[in-house]
Amino acid sequence: MKTVTLTAHFNGENIQLDEPFALPADARLLVTILPESLPDAERREWYALSKAGLARAYSDDEPDYPASLVRTHIAQ
């Protein structure tokens, strides 16, 4: 079986998948507990850091690259 990520929740007694999915008996699972949503102050700090990084990466003094330098790679 290929690795697949499924969303689920804990109802206080059992872990329940959010969407139906056929699991074979004895399927090996990894369970990751996600933190609660970030507090608003922390979310604003992450947003500000991301915004500053993008502003530096796309600033007016960033050189333009001609299309001849852009290459694509197609997996075989």
C-alpha positions in Angstrom: 0.0 0.0 0.0 1.3 3.5 -0.9 1.7 6.0 1.9 -1.3 8.3 2.2 -2.1 11.1 4.5 -5.6 11.2 6.0 -7.2 13.8 8.3 -8.8 12.6 11.5 -10.0 13.8 14.9 -10.3 12.4 18.4 -13.8 12.4 19.7 -12.8 11.9 23.3 -12.8 8.1 23.0 -11.6 7.1 19.5 -9.6 8.4 16.6 -12.0 8.8 13.7 -11.1 9.4 10.1 -12.7 12.6 8.6 -13.4 10.9 5.3 -14.1 7.2 4.6 -11.0 5.2 3.7 -10.7 1.4 3.4 -7.9 0.2 5.7 -6.7 -3.4 5.6 -6.6 -5.3 8.8 -3.4 -4.7 10.8 -2.5 -1.7 8.6 0.5 0.1 10.1 -0.3 3.7 11.0 1.6 6.8 12.2 -0.4 9.2 14.3 0.7 12.9 14.6 -0.9 15.1 17.2 -1.3 18.6 15.7 -1.0 21.6 18.0 -4.0 23.9 18.6 -4.2 26.9 16.3 -1.4 29.4 16.8 -2.3 32.3 19.1 -3.0 35.5 17.1 0.2 37.2 18.3 2.4 34.3 17.2 0.5 34.1 13.8 1.1 37.8 13.3 4.8 37.4 14.0 5.1 34.5 11.5 3.2 36.5 8.9 5.5 39.5 9.4 8.6 37.3 9.1 7.3 35.7 5.9 6.3 39.0 4.5 9.8 40.5 5.2 11.5 37.5 3.6 9.4 37.8 0.4 10.0 41.6 0.3 13.8 40.9 0.3 13.6 38.2 -2.3 11.5 40.3 -4.7 12.9 43.7 -3.9 13.5 46.4 -6.6 17.3 45.7 -6.6 16.8 42.0 -7.4 18.2 41.4 -10.9 15.8 40.3 -13.6 16.8 37.0 -15.2 16.2 36.5 -18.9 14.1 33.6 -20.1 17.2 32.1 -21.6 18.5 31.3 -18.1 15.3 29.6 -17.0 15.5 25.9 -17.5 12.8 23.3 -16.9 13.3 19.7 -15.9 10.8 17.0 -16.9 11.1 13.8 -15.0 11.3 10.7 -17.1 
